[in-house]
């Protein structure tokens, strides 16, 4: 529930940045966002230290780069399209990409209801746009 609420707060702040014409502060916004995550993550690591490997750090670094690029492209999309289109498309993209990678990398099979969910999501986005 906390993740759900925080994701909503982040999406609202993303849209507010564009709507209030604060695009000139995009870099500061991104820096503040990722510095907050780094401070929270670092604090947790200080309280509960864990041993990490080189591959752990590499994956974390790549996830940080991917997250930053995702946020930049999301903000650019919000400048050109309404939020009611951008957010569902982004979420469907996450869902579809995760399903595709699961099928290819881990040989998972999507159930009928999962395929139906993807198809209904595509239909909903088509109707919204």
N, CA, C and O of each residue as an XYZ file, in Angstrom:
516
protein
N       0.821     -1.174      0.000
C       0.000      0.000      0.000
C       0.881      1.260      0.000
O       0.573      2.249     -0.665
N       1.975      1.199      0.757
C       2.886      2.349      0.813
C       3.482      2.610     -0.565
O       3.548      3.757     -1.007
N       3.922      1.538     -1.254
C       4.492      1.693     -2.590
C       3.458      2.272     -3.552
O       3.791      3.115     -4.384
N       2.218      1.829     -3.445
C       1.137      2.330     -4.295
C       0.946      3.828     -4.087
O       0.853      4.587     -5.051
N       0.890      4.250     -2.825
C       0.683      5.663     -2.511
C       1.891      6.497     -2.966
O       1.724      7.558     -3.567
N       3.095      6.014     -2.677
C       4.290      6.779     -3.066
C       4.426      6.882     -4.583
O       4.872      7.910     -5.092
N       4.051      5.838     -5.305
C       4.078      5.910     -6.771
C       3.111      6.980     -7.254
O       3.427      7.732     -8.175
N       1.946      7.053     -6.644
C       0.978      8.098     -6.997
C       1.531      9.488     -6.720
O       1.366     10.395     -7.535
N       2.185      9.663     -5.575
C       2.777     10.963     -5.227
C       3.848     11.349     -6.253
O       3.908     12.497     -6.694
N       4.672     10.404     -6.619
C       5.721     10.678     -7.614
C       5.098     11.067     -8.948
O       5.544     12.022     -9.584
N       4.067     10.335     -9.379
C       3.406     10.661    -10.644
C       2.778     12.052    -10.601
O       2.826     12.791    -11.584
N       2.194     12.403     -9.471
C       1.600     13.736     -9.336
C       2.678     14.811     -9.412
O       2.490     15.829    -10.077
N       3.802     14.596     -8.740
C       4.874     15.603     -8.806
C       5.469     15.695    -10.206
O       5.854     16.779    -10.644
N       5.548     14.564    -10.916
C       6.030     14.600    -12.302
C       5.123     15.479    -13.156
O       5.591     16.337    -13.905
N       3.822     15.253    -13.031
C       2.855     16.022    -13.820
C       2.850     17.488    -13.394
O       2.735     18.372    -14.243
N       2.973     17.760    -12.100
C       3.000     19.146    -11.616
C       4.208     19.896    -12.169
O       4.106     21.077    -12.501
N       5.338     19.223    -12.268
C       6.548     19.842    -12.823
C       6.279     20.377    -14.225
O       6.729     21.469    -14.574
N       5.551     19.616    -15.023
C       5.248     20.017    -16.394
C       4.132     21.063    -16.412
O       4.257     22.096    -17.070
N       3.050     20.797    -15.695
C       1.887     21.691    -15.713
C       2.219     23.084    -15.194
O       1.686     24.076    -15.692
N       3.087     23.164    -14.208
C       3.442     24.457    -13.633
C       4.620     25.098    -14.360
O       5.204     26.072    -13.883
N       4.963     24.532    -15.530
C       6.031     25.060    -16.384
C       7.356     25.197    -15.632
O       8.027     26.226    -15.707
N       7.709     24.150    -14.918
C       8.966     24.117    -14.179
C      10.006     23.238    -14.870
O      10.914     22.716    -14.223
N       9.868     23.076    -16.189
C      10.766     22.192    -16.936
C      12.223     22.609    -16.806
O      13.119     21.774    -16.926
N      12.466     23.878    -16.565
C      13.836     24.347    -16.385
C      14.488     23.776    -15.141
O      15.710     23.823    -14.995
N      13.676     23.237    -14.246
C      14.191     22.651    -13.013
C      14.237     21.130    -13.078
O      14.395     20.472    -12.050
N      14.103     20.569    -14.269
C      14.047     19.115    -14.421
C      15.274     18.432    -13.834
O      15.145     17.413    -13.155
N      16.471     18.979    -14.087
C      17.684     18.346    -13.587
C      17.749     18.394    -12.059
O      18.167     17.426    -11.423
N      17.337     19.517    -11.474
C      17.325     19.629    -10.011
C      16.295     18.665     -9.427
O      16.543     18.031     -8.401
N      15.142     18.557    -10.083
C      14.096     17.640     -9.644
C      14.612     16.200     -9.656
O      14.419     15.456     -8.694
N      15.267     15.817    -10.750
C      15.804     14.459    -10.845
C      16.890     14.226     -9.799
O      16.938     13.167     -9.173
N      17.756     15.211     -9.612
C      18.810     15.085     -8.614
C      18.213     14.909     -7.224
O      18.650     14.045     -6.464
N      17.220     15.721     -6.888
C      16.578     15.619     -5.576
C      15.901     14.263     -5.406
O      15.970     13.656     -4.337
N      15.253     13.798     -6.455
C      14.561     12.514     -6.396
C      15.535     11.371     -6.131
O      15.302     10.549     -5.245
N      16.621     11.316     -6.892
C      17.559     10.214     -6.739
C      18.467     10.381     -5.525
O      18.931      9.384     -4.971
N      18.730     11.607     -5.099
C      19.494     11.819     -3.866
C      18.676     11.344     -2.663
O      19.223     10.767     -1.724
N      17.361     11.588     -2.699
C      16.492     11.113     -1.620
C      16.547      9.590     -1.538
O      16.668      9.022     -0.453
N      16.458      8.939     -2.691
C      16.536      7.475     -2.717
C      17.891      6.995     -2.210
O      17.964      6.009     -1.477
N      18.964      7.683     -2.596
C      20.299      7.284     -2.157
C      20.449      7.456     -0.644
O      21.026      6.599      0.026
N      19.935      8.554     -0.114
C      20.031      8.803      1.327
C      19.227      7.763      2.105
O      19.700      7.225      3.106
N      18.005      7.485      1.637
C      17.189      6.471      2.316
C      17.838      5.091      2.238
O      17.906      4.369      3.232
N      18.313      4.737      1.049
C      18.978      3.441      0.878
C      20.249      3.340      1.708
O      20.508      2.313      2.334
N      21.047      4.417      1.712
C      22.270      4.431      2.511
C      21.981      4.329      3.993
O      22.710      3.661      4.727
N      20.919      4.988      4.441
C      20.534      4.925      5.854
C      20.150      3.499      6.247
O      20.523      3.017      7.316
N      19.409      2.842      5.378
C      19.011      1.457      5.658
C      20.239      0.564      5.708
O      20.322     -0.333      6.548
N      21.198      0.802      4.811
C      22.411     -0.012      4.810
C      23.250      0.223      6.066
O      23.930     -0.691      6.533
N      23.209      1.442      6.618
C      23.931      1.716      7.860
C      23.283      1.020      9.050
O      23.969      0.519      9.941
N      21.953      0.994      9.055
C      21.224      0.363     10.155
C      21.338     -1.158     10.085
O      21.506     -1.830     11.102
N      21.243     -1.683      8.870
C      21.284     -3.138      8.678
C      22.298     -3.457      7.572
O      21.921     -3.679      6.422
N      23.586     -3.477      7.933
C      24.625     -3.699      6.912
C      24.469     -5.060      6.228
O      24.117     -6.062      6.850
N      24.744     -5.048      4.928
C      24.709     -6.283      4.158
C      25.951     -6.355      3.285
O      26.460     -5.337      2.816
N      26.416     -7.543      3.082
C      27.569     -7.743      2.218
C      27.097     -7.716      0.764
O      26.098     -8.349      0.424
N      27.802     -6.997     -0.081
C      27.434     -6.926     -1.496
C      28.588     -7.419     -2.353
O      29.757     -7.320     -1.981
N      28.226     -7.948     -3.502
C      29.238     -8.410     -4.450
C      29.368     -7.395     -5.579
O      28.588     -6.448     -5.679
N      30.360     -7.611     -6.417
C      30.554     -6.731     -7.578
C      29.328     -6.769     -8.487
O      28.912     -5.737     -9.014
N      28.752     -7.957     -8.671
C      27.571     -8.054     -9.546
C      26.378     -7.319     -8.935
O      25.581     -6.727     -9.663
N      26.247     -7.348     -7.605
C      25.172     -6.590     -6.948
C      25.315     -5.103     -7.243
O      24.340     -4.436     -7.589
N      26.524     -4.592     -7.107
C      26.763     -3.165     -7.347
C      26.558     -2.817     -8.814
O      26.042     -1.746     -9.133
N      26.956     -3.708     -9.700
C      26.781     -3.464    -11.139
C      25.308     -3.408    -11.517
O      24.878     -2.526    -12.261
N      24.542     -4.357    -10.996
C      23.103     -4.375    -11.274
C      22.449     -3.120    -10.696
O      21.601     -2.510    -11.348
N      22.829     -2.735     -9.495
C      22.289     -1.522     -8.885
C      22.610     -0.286     -9.699
O      21.762      0.589     -9.870
N      23.837     -0.211    -10.203
C      24.249      0.917    -11.038
C      23.429      0.966    -12.324
O      22.957      2.032    -12.719
N      23.258     -0.179    -12.974
C      22.472     -0.237    -14.205
C      21.002      0.112    -13.941
O      20.360      0.768    -14.761
N      20.479     -0.327    -12.804
C      19.095      0.017    -12.454
C      18.952      1.519    -12.225
O      17.933      2.110    -12.583
N      19.961      2.130    -11.635
C      19.933      3.582    -11.437
C      19.931      4.327    -12.756
O      19.190      5.294    -12.928
N      20.756      3.881    -13.688
C      20.800      4.512    -15.017
C      19.454      4.330    -15.721
O      18.911      5.276    -16.291
N      18.925      3.112    -15.678
C      17.632      2.845    -16.326
C      16.527      3.680    -15.689
O      15.678      4.216    -16.402
N      16.519      3.801    -14.379
C      15.512      4.602    -13.691
C      15.607      6.073    -14.056
O      14.589      6.737    -14.252
N      16.825      6.579    -14.147
C      17.024      7.978    -14.521
C      16.543      8.234    -15.939
O      15.829      9.205    -16.188
N      16.927      7.371    -16.869
C      16.479      7.531    -18.257
C      14.960      7.412    -18.354
O      14.325      8.153    -19.104
N      14.384      6.491    -17.605
C      12.930      6.332    -17.591
C      12.247      7.609    -17.132
O      11.258      8.037    -17.725
N      12.771      8.216    -16.079
C      12.175      9.447    -15.554
C      12.323     10.591    -16.555
O      11.390     11.372    -16.741
N      13.479     10.696    -17.198
C      13.693     11.761    -18.195
C      12.698     11.610    -19.343
O      12.070     12.585    -19.757
N      12.556     10.391    -19.856
C      11.632     10.172    -20.968
C      10.181     10.366    -20.541
O       9.356     10.826    -21.331
N       9.866     10.018    -19.296
C       8.516     10.249    -18.791
C       8.212     11.744    -18.758
O       7.131     12.165    -19.169
N       9.141     12.535    -18.279
C       8.930     13.980    -18.217
C       8.808     14.591    -19.609
O       8.013     15.506    -19.824
N       9.594     14.085    -20.545
C       9.486     14.562    -21.931
C       8.119     14.197    -22.506
O       7.478     15.015    -23.166
N       7.676     12.961    -22.252
C       6.365     12.531    -22.753
C       5.255     13.394    -22.174
O       4.301     13.732    -22.875
N       5.372     13.755    -20.894
C       4.340     14.587    -20.264
C       4.285     15.985    -20.855
O       3.259     16.658    -20.758
N       5.380     16.431    -21.469
C       5.369     17.740    -22.128
C       4.572     17.704    -23.425
O       4.082     18.735    -23.885
N       4.441     16.514    -24.015
C       3.821     16.405    -25.335
C       2.459     15.715    -25.340
O       1.684     15.878    -26.283
N       2.164     14.949    -24.296
C       0.916     14.190    -24.239
C       0.255     14.392    -22.885
O       0.937     14.698    -21.906
N      -1.070     14.224    -22.812
C      -1.738     14.356    -21.518
C      -1.368     13.198    -20.585
O      -1.101     12.083    -21.032
N      -1.358     13.485    -19.296
C      -1.025     12.477    -18.299
C      -1.941     11.268    -18.335
O      -1.512     10.156    -18.025
N      -3.202     11.473    -18.712
C      -4.153     10.367    -18.762
C      -3.765      9.339    -19.828
O      -4.234      8.201    -19.790
N      -2.912      9.735    -20.775
C      -2.392      8.802    -21.773
C      -1.029      8.279    -21.347
O      -0.762      7.081    -21.441
N      -0.166      9.173    -20.879
C       1.222      8.814    -20.578
C       1.310      7.751    -19.481
O       2.022      6.760    -19.644
N       0.602      7.939    -18.374
C       0.756      7.021    -17.246
C       0.256      5.608    -17.557
O       0.952      4.647    -17.229
N      -0.921      5.437    -18.175
C      -1.326      4.069    -18.523
C      -0.397      3.419    -19.552
O      -0.125      2.222    -19.461
N       0.091      4.187    -20.523
C       1.002      3.615    -21.520
C       2.292      3.161    -20.851
O       2.825      2.095    -21.160
N       2.782      3.975    -19.938
C       4.013      3.600    -19.219
C       3.791      2.323    -18.421
O       4.622      1.416    -18.460
N       2.679      2.245    -17.700
C       2.412      1.058    -16.893
C       2.202     -0.185    -17.753
O       2.657     -1.273    -17.398
N       1.519     -0.028    -18.874
C       1.349     -1.168    -19.770
C       2.696     -1.588    -20.348
O       2.973     -2.778    -20.491
N       3.528     -0.610    -20.678
C       4.866     -0.936    -21.175
C       5.649     -1.753    -20.163
O       6.322     -2.720    -20.520
N       5.560     -1.357    -18.889
C       6.232     -2.129    -17.836
C       5.689     -3.548    -17.770
O       6.449     -4.512    -17.673
N       4.373     -3.665    -17.824
C       3.723     -4.975    -17.754
C       4.106     -5.847    -18.951
O       4.480     -7.008    -18.788
N       4.010     -5.281    -20.138
C       4.298     -6.049    -21.358
C       5.772     -6.438    -21.425
O       6.091     -7.570    -21.789
N       6.670     -5.523    -21.082
C       8.105     -5.826    -21.124
C       8.450     -6.907    -20.107
O       9.228     -7.814    -20.405
N       7.877     -6.816    -18.912
C       8.130     -7.836    -17.896
C       7.622     -9.194    -18.369
O       8.304    -10.205    -18.201
N       6.434     -9.220    -18.956
C       5.901    -10.474    -19.491
C       6.771    -11.032    -20.597
O       7.036    -12.233    -20.636
N       7.219    -10.166    -21.498
C       8.059    -10.605    -22.621
C       9.386    -11.166    -22.112
O       9.820    -12.231    -22.552
N      10.028    -10.458    -21.193
C      11.310    -10.932    -20.651
C      11.103    -12.245    -19.894
O      11.945    -13.140    -19.970
N       9.996    -12.368    -19.168
C       9.714    -13.606    -18.443
C       9.557    -14.785    -19.399
O      10.020    -15.891    -19.119
N       8.905    -14.539    -20.523
C       8.713    -15.600    -21.520
C      10.046    -15.994    -22.141
O      10.338    -17.182    -22.277
N      10.859    -15.007    -22.520
C      12.129    -15.276    -23.202
C      13.201    -15.786    -22.243
O      13.822    -16.819    -22.493
N      13.419    -15.060    -21.146
C      14.548    -15.371    -20.264
C      14.275    -16.559    -19.339
O      15.167    -17.374    -19.105
N      13.063    -16.662    -18.817
C      12.789    -17.686    -17.822
C      11.792    -18.737    -18.293
O      11.370    -19.595    -17.518
N      11.422    -18.665    -19.560
C      10.525    -19.648    -20.168
C       9.192    -19.785    -19.415
O       8.616    -20.871    -19.339
N       8.725    -18.678    -18.871
C       7.431    -18.691    -18.191
C       6.308    -18.674    -19.227
O       6.483    -18.218    -20.358
N       5.173    -19.176    -18.812
C       4.000    -19.151    -19.669
C       2.968    -18.232    -19.020
O       2.651    -18.368    -17.838
N       2.451    -17.294    -19.816
C       1.415    -16.406    -19.309
C       0.076    -17.126    -19.386
O      -0.221    -17.812    -20.364
N      -0.721    -16.960    -18.345
C      -2.039    -17.592    -18.318
C      -2.992    -16.826    -19.241
O      -2.680    -15.732    -19.710
N      -4.139    -17.416    -19.484
C      -5.149    -16.748    -20.316
C      -5.555    -15.416    -19.704
O      -5.728    -14.424    -20.412
N      -5.704    -15.399    -18.385
C      -6.121    -14.154    -17.729
C      -5.031    -13.078    -17.850
O      -5.346    -11.893    -17.956
N      -3.765    -13.479    -17.836
C      -2.687    -12.505    -18.011
C      -2.676    -11.946    -19.435
O      -2.514    -10.742    -19.633
N      -2.849    -12.825    -20.424
C      -2.944    -12.352    -21.808
C      -4.163    -11.450    -21.981
O      -4.095    -10.424    -22.658
N      -5.265    -11.836    -21.370
C      -6.488    -11.030    -21.449
C      -6.254     -9.656    -20.819
O      -6.712     -8.642    -21.347
N      -5.546     -9.624    -19.697
C      -5.228     -8.350    -19.048
C      -4.400     -7.443    -19.942
O      -4.653     -6.240    -20.014
N      -3.416     -8.009    -20.623
C      -2.590     -7.218    -21.539
C      -3.432     -6.697    -22.695
O      -3.320     -5.530    -23.069
N      -4.269     -7.549    -23.258
C      -5.121     -7.144    -24.387
C      -6.119     -6.071    -23.954
O      -6.335     -5.099    -24.677
N      -6.727     -6.242    -22.780
C      -7.663     -5.235    -22.284
C      -6.959     -3.907    -21.996
O      -7.522     -2.837    -22.228
N      -5.737     -3.983    -21.495
C      -4.969     -2.761    -21.249
C      -4.669     -2.033    -22.552
O      -4.796     -0.811    -22.631
N      -4.272     -2.784    -23.571
C      -4.020     -2.168    -24.893
C      -5.292     -1.515    -25.433
O      -5.259     -0.407    -25.969
N      -6.406     -2.221    -25.282
C      -7.690     -1.681    -25.746
C      -8.047     -0.408    -24.989
O      -8.493      0.569    -25.590
N      -7.852     -0.416    -23.672
C      -8.164      0.763    -22.853
C      -7.317      1.961    -23.268
O      -7.821      3.081    -23.342
N      -6.052      1.736    -23.534
C      -5.173      2.830    -23.955
C      -5.605      3.354    -25.318
O      -5.600      4.563    -25.552
N      -5.976      2.456    -26.210
C      -6.453      2.882    -27.527
C      -7.716      3.740    -27.363
O      -7.867      4.752    -28.049
N      -8.620      3.345    -26.463
C      -9.848      4.111    -26.243
C      -9.556      5.461    -25.588
O     -10.214      6.454    -25.900
N      -8.585      5.505    -24.690
C      -8.244      6.770    -24.030
C      -7.647      7.755    -25.025
O      -7.974      8.942    -25.013
N      -6.780      7.257    -25.876
C      -6.080      8.144    -26.804
C      -6.961      8.473    -27.987
O      -6.545      9.210    -28.881
